[in-house]
Amino acid sequence: MKSSELGLSAMYRILKKSGAQRVSDESAAELRRVIEEIAEAIAKNAVDDANHAGRKTVKAEDVKLASKQFSKF
């Protein structure tokens, strides 16, 4: 099994703060999996943007630009 970068307890807190009265172990684990998948895609796009700009350093603007494809707000 792949190790996770995000803590499971944080997923419980996010779901609770979003209004859930009770949170199953499976829902917290699935939220973690989905968030990590999205975060990895954003990170890859941000790195590509930084490389395209001729930089080795990923800046906040790169992450903001890369995350726009996932934003519904």
ZIKAJO-V110674 format. One record per helix or strand of 2 or more residues. SS is the DSSP state (a for helix, b for strand). FROM is the first residue (numbers start at 1). TO is the last residue. If there is no record, write none. Layout:
SS,FROM,TO  SS,FROM,TO
//
This chain:
a,8,17  a,25,52  a,60,70
//
